[in-house]
Amino acid sequence: MRIRDMITDIRARFPNGYTDTTLINWINDVAQEIWEDIGIVRMTNITLQPGLEAYNLPAEVDFGGIRAVFVNDVEYTARSGVRWGSNDEPGYSLLTEGTMRIHPTPTASGRMRIFHIHRPARATGVNSELHIREQYKEVVKNGVFVILAKALGDAALANNYVMDYNASLENARTKRANYVAAYPQIGDKQPAVSVKRPKMGVRT
């Protein structure tokens, strides 16, 4: 969906004098915090190279959002740490930020398929696209409404929007859980290494 359309709806439902740039930043902040709940599940292909065990992840692939990894159609499991024994089962782990390691080391060229929740890039203007599931745009808008109400110093209104935000976010999580149950081949396999993210700071 286009950022312009989101801003138009936000202004219609919550008239305010903030600039497009400010609203875009707030939209980005909310989306970046909850992308694992509202992001689109996608597949990214990486070409394997003989003798290479470490691979850089594209910007849209966050290690914490990986749900399944297949190397030449063999499913690999998430592992912690970087020391592996020669007889260990096939797996993958976080090596450094933005880099993952696979075991065993490929001996020939091939393909690695990564199923992941697409981490949307920060929008830069009103014509940018926010790459989240269409049905979850209300979650982002409700998050922005909370920020607007808090910026105006209206605690009662902010608390009302917090309830809307929490309800819409819980609904998104329920839908994601139902999706995972329906498509077990890319089930919600939480990696052994998790990335902690800042909270939005709304009061429940």
N, C-alpha and C positions, 0 to 999 in steps of 0.2 A: 504494500500500500504506500501511496505517496505521503510524505511528511506534510505537504500542503493541505491535503484532505484532513489529516489529523488535527492540524492547527486550526483549520476552519471550524471543525466540530468543537474543539476545546473552547474557542472564543465564543461560539454560539451558546454553549452550555454554561460557561463560566466567563462572562465578560471581564476583560482585564486589559491593562495598559502595557503589558510586557512585550518586548520586541520578539520578532520571529526567532532571532538568534538565541535569546534566552529560553524560549519555549523549546527550541530544538535541543538545546543542551539538557534541559530537564527530561525531554523524551528519551534522549540518549542515556541519561543516567539511570532512568527506570528500566529501560530495556536491557542495559548492560548488567544490571543487578539480577534480573530474573530470567535471563536468556535461556537457562536450562529448563525452565518451566514452559516457556512459550515459543522456543525455537523450532524450526522445521528440521525433521530428521532427513539427513542427506547422506549420500555416499561419495567419498573422495577416493580416487585411484592414485596410487603412487607406484612408479616403476622401480622394481628391485634391481640392484646391481650386485654382481658377484663379489663376494668378499666384503661387502658393506653392511654393517649391522645397525648403524645409526642413521635416522632419516629426519629431515626438517619437516615440521608440520606446517601446512598453509595457515594463513592468518585466521581463516574461518573455522579451523579445527583446534579447539581447546582440548588438552588432554583430559580435563575433567568432564568433558562432554562426549567422550568416546563411549560407544555402547557395544561395539563388536569389531573385531579385526580378523580378516581372512587373508592368509598368504597362500596364493595359488590354490584357492578354494579350501584350504585347511584352516579351521577356526583356531585362533590363538587366544590364550587366556591372559588376563591382566596379572602382573606380578609386581612385587615391591622390591626395591633395591636394584643394584646394577651388577651384582656378582651372581653368575649362573654356573652351574655344573654342566659338564658335557652331556650328562644323561638326563638333564631336566626336560620336562615336557615343553612343547612349543609355547612361547609366550611373548609378551611385550611389556615394556616398562617405561616410565619417564626417566630420561637420561639427564637432560637439562631443560630449562624452560623453553618450550617450543621444539624440543627434539625428543623423539622416542627411539627406543632400541628394541630390536627383535632378536629372538633366539629360536632356533639356531641361525647362524650367519648364512645368508644365501650363498649357494655355490654356483648359481646360474641366474640369468635374468628371469624376470617374472613380474607378477602383479600383486600388489597389496591393496585390498579394499578396506577402507575404514568407514564404518557406519557411525555417524556422530550427529549430535545436535548442532546445527549450524549456528555459530556465534555471529550475530549481525554486526557489521561494521558500523561505526558511528556515522550518523547522517551528517552531511556537511551543508545542506541547504534545503529549501522547501521542495525542490524537485527530486530530492533523493528518495530512494525506496527504503523502507524499513522492513527487512526480511524476517518477518515473524509470521506465525500462522494467523490468517485473517480473522479467525474467530476469537483471537486473544488480544485484539487491539484495545478492547475495553479495559483490560488489565493495565496497560500502559497509560491510557487516558486517566483512569482512576488514580494511578500513582501521581500523575501530574496535578490532578485536582487536589490531592493531599498537599503537595508542595505549594500550590497557589493559596490554599486556605491558610497554611502555616505562615506564608509570606505576608499575608494580610493580617496576621495576628488573631484570627478568628478560631479559637480553640474548639468551640462547639462544632463549627462547620468542618474543621479538620478531622475531628473524631468521627463525624458521620461519614466522611469520605474514606477514613481508615477502614471502617466496617465494610464499605463497598469494595475497597481495594482488596482486603483480606478475603472476602467472599469470592471475588472474581479470580483471585490467584488460586484459591483452593479448588475452584471449579476447573481451572486450567490443569492443576496437578492431577485431579481425578480423571480428566480426559486423557492425559498422558499415560496414566496407569492403565486405563482401558485399552489404549493403543498398544502399549507394550504387551499386554495379555493377548491381544489379537494377533500380534506379529512376533512370536517368541524367537524367530531366527535372528532378530536384531533386538533381543531383550535388553532390559535396563540393567546392564552389568556395570556396576559402579567400580571404576578402577581402584586399585589399592592405594594410589596416591591421590588425595583430594586437594583441591585448591580452595582456600577460604576466601570469601568475598565480603566486602563491607555491606552492612545492612542499611536499609533505606532510612531508618531512624524514625519511622512512624510509630505512634503509640497505640497498642491494641487494648 
